[in-house]
């Protein structure tokens, strides 16, 4: 495997960053490819363990050999959940805040909240790309999203209701005022409210 010149992934429209044989892969597709490889590897090891046990049973001997340990599958990150700025209408957006949100989203996915993570990723992209919002509006919404994602990833007993409720209300109001963001907020609102136990 060697690095490739920028080209399109053979599996999707994403830009490729590496080669597997003669095929260009983006990080997302490569991660899925490694998971498929592990599935085959794990199946072969399981068959080896079964054959080993059958061999001992046929000979009528105690099974002395230890079964081969099957390693856990590699974790699949959705590398496509990223914010790509290609339009001049984006303006001056705090990309550091956007990156912090992406890191928090990946943590949610690892903690078993892929649906909420995907919805928040959609909201993040909508805010950054919203053509009808000023840079100040975008940065304010990003700061509110970042604060709420930190509360999502905190332990329930460590969450601060005094911060969560007004921040949630402010984000709801700000998102509803921007047509390009309102739809994404509609998708994330019930998931976020449910996770943070807001009634």
C-alpha positions as semicolon CSV with decimal commas, in nm:
position;residue;x (nm);y (nm);z (nm)
1;X;0,000;0,000;0,000
2;X;0,144;0,337;-0,103
3;X;0,014;0,690;-0,103
4;X;-0,153;0,798;-0,423
5;X;-0,176;1,126;-0,601
6;X;-0,511;1,294;-0,525
7;X;-0,778;1,117;-0,727
8;X;-1,132;0,995;-0,680
9;X;-1,198;0,692;-0,461
10;X;-1,303;0,388;-0,663
11;X;-1,596;0,333;-0,425
12;X;-1,741;0,682;-0,381
13;X;-1,696;1,043;-0,503
14;X;-1,462;1,126;-0,214
15;X;-1,100;1,220;-0,283
16;X;-0,867;0,922;-0,239
17;X;-0,563;0,942;-0,013
18;X;-0,410;0,594;-0,051
19;X;-0,384;0,298;-0,284
20;X;-0,475;-0,063;-0,213
21;X;-0,315;-0,250;-0,499
22;X;-0,417;-0,048;-0,803
23;X;-0,737;0,086;-0,646
24;X;-0,757;0,435;-0,490
25;X;-0,936;0,453;-0,154
26;X;-1,054;0,738;0,069
27;X;-1,015;0,697;0,446
28;X;-1,380;0,605;0,494
29;X;-1,381;0,329;0,231
30;X;-1,041;0,202;0,346
31;X;-1,175;0,171;0,700
32;X;-1,470;-0,034;0,572
33;X;-1,231;-0,243;0,360
34;X;-1,024;-0,326;0,670
35;X;-1,340;-0,431;0,854
36;X;-1,432;-0,669;0,571
37;X;-1,080;-0,812;0,578
38;X;-1,115;-0,871;0,952
39;X;-1,447;-1,053;0,900
40;X;-1,279;-1,301;0,664
41;X;-0,983;-1,338;0,900
42;X;-1,209;-1,397;1,201
43;X;-1,414;-1,655;1,009
44;X;-1,098;-1,845;0,912
45;X;-0,978;-1,851;1,273
46;X;-1,319;-1,974;1,391
47;X;-1,309;-2,255;1,133
48;X;-0,957;-2,345;1,250
49;X;-1,078;-2,372;1,609
50;X;-1,369;-2,594;1,501
51;X;-1,142;-2,819;1,297
52;X;-0,901;-2,848;1,588
53;X;-1,183;-2,954;1,821
54;X;-1,322;-3,202;1,565
55;X;-0,978;-3,357;1,521
56;X;-0,946;-3,418;1,895
57;X;-1,299;-3,564;1,910
58;X;-1,231;-3,807;1,622
59;X;-0,911;-3,934;1,785
60;X;-1,082;-3,965;2,120
61;X;-0,814;-3,760;2,287
62;X;-0,849;-3,468;2,524
63;X;-0,844;-3,133;2,355
64;X;-0,512;-2,996;2,478
65;X;-0,459;-2,718;2,227
66;X;-0,592;-2,379;2,325
67;X;-0,831;-2,217;2,076
68;X;-0,686;-1,935;1,873
69;X;-0,797;-1,600;2,013
70;X;-0,988;-1,393;1,757
71;X;-0,886;-1,026;1,782
72;X;-1,159;-0,763;1,804
73;X;-1,270;-0,591;1,487
74;X;-1,113;-0,254;1,408
75;X;-1,334;0,041;1,496
76;X;-1,485;0,206;1,190
77;X;-1,473;0,585;1,191
78;X;-1,699;0,765;0,950
79;X;-1,430;0,984;0,798
80;X;-1,685;1,134;0,560
81;X;-1,839;1,326;0,850
82;X;-1,624;1,630;0,786
83;X;-1,681;1,991;0,698
84;X;-1,543;2,090;0,361
85;X;-1,542;2,461;0,285
86;X;-1,542;2,530;-0,087
87;X;-1,779;2,825;-0,114
88;X;-1,696;3,190;-0,054
89;X;-2,036;3,238;0,113
90;X;-1,905;3,053;0,419
91;X;-1,722;3,361;0,542
92;X;-1,503;3,371;0,850
93;X;-1,601;3,061;1,047
94;X;-1,414;2,936;1,353
95;X;-1,287;2,605;1,215
96;X;-1,129;2,520;1,550
97;X;-1,475;2,506;1,705
98;X;-1,604;2,300;1,411
99;X;-1,316;2,055;1,457
100;X;-1,388;2,023;1,829
101;X;-1,749;1,938;1,744
102;X;-1,634;1,669;1,502
103;X;-1,414;1,514;1,771
104;X;-1,711;1,516;2,011
105;X;-1,928;1,349;1,745
106;X;-1,675;1,069;1,703
107;X;-1,680;1,019;2,081
108;X;-2,060;0,989;2,070
109;X;-2,037;0,723;1,801
110;X;-1,786;0,526;2,008
111;X;-2,018;0,555;2,308
112;X;-2,307;0,402;2,114
113;X;-2,487;0,713;1,987
114;X;-2,440;0,694;1,607
115;X;-2,783;0,839;1,531
116;X;-2,727;1,148;1,740
117;X;-2,375;1,185;1,604
118;X;-2,497;1,169;1,245
119;X;-2,773;1,424;1,312
120;X;-2,529;1,664;1,479
121;X;-2,289;1,621;1,190
122;X;-2,569;1,725;0,954
123;X;-2,642;2,028;1,171
124;X;-2,274;2,124;1,175
125;X;-2,251;2,108;0,797
126;X;-2,573;2,306;0,758
127;X;-2,446;2,584;0,985
128;X;-2,109;2,613;0,810
129;X;-2,263;2,616;0,462
130;X;-2,571;2,829;0,534
131;X;-2,579;3,102;0,266
132;X;-2,833;3,315;0,456
133;X;-2,634;3,345;0,780
134;X;-2,362;3,591;0,873
135;X;-2,025;3,479;1,008
136;X;-2,125;3,605;1,352
137;X;-2,444;3,396;1,347
138;X;-2,256;3,086;1,235
139;X;-1,988;3,120;1,500
140;X;-2,249;3,174;1,772
141;X;-2,436;2,860;1,666
142;X;-2,111;2,661;1,649
143;X;-2,022;2,766;2,003
144;X;-2,366;2,657;2,125
145;X;-2,338;2,322;1,946
146;X;-1,991;2,268;2,094
147;X;-2,116;2,340;2,446
148;X;-2,406;2,097;2,407
149;X;-2,189;1,820;2,260
150;X;-1,964;1,848;2,566
151;X;-2,269;1,800;2,786
152;X;-2,382;1,502;2,575
153;X;-2,047;1,327;2,627
154;X;-2,038;1,408;3,000
155;X;-2,161;1,155;3,253
156;X;-2,527;1,217;3,348
157;X;-2,434;1,314;3,702
158;X;-2,178;1,565;3,572
159;X;-2,414;1,749;3,336
160;X;-2,512;2,104;3,424
161;X;-2,883;2,168;3,373
162;X;-2,828;2,541;3,429
163;X;-2,613;2,548;3,116
164;X;-2,796;2,290;2,907
165;X;-3,150;2,434;2,912
166;X;-3,072;2,795;2,813
167;X;-2,812;2,682;2,559
168;X;-3,058;2,437;2,404
169;X;-3,325;2,709;2,384
170;X;-3,081;2,957;2,229
171;X;-2,964;2,704;1,971
172;X;-3,324;2,617;1,884
173;X;-3,411;2,983;1,835
174;X;-3,097;3,060;1,634
175;X;-3,132;2,754;1,409
176;X;-3,501;2,825;1,340
177;X;-3,414;3,177;1,225
178;X;-3,189;3,048;0,943
179;X;-3,367;2,867;0,663
180;X;-3,060;2,666;0,566
181;X;-3,022;2,534;0,922
182;X;-3,383;2,488;1,036
183;X;-3,427;2,152;0,861
184;X;-3,110;2,006;1,013
185;X;-3,217;2,127;1,358
186;X;-3,556;1,956;1,318
187;X;-3,372;1,624;1,272
188;X;-3,139;1,666;1,569
189;X;-3,374;1,835;1,821
190;X;-3,568;1,528;1,946
191;X;-3,253;1,315;1,965
192;X;-3,061;1,580;2,155
193;X;-3,351;1,656;2,388
194;X;-3,401;1,286;2,460
195;X;-3,033;1,224;2,533
196;X;-3,008;1,526;2,763
197;X;-3,342;1,435;2,926
198;X;-3,507;1,767;2,845
199;X;-3,885;1,767;2,868
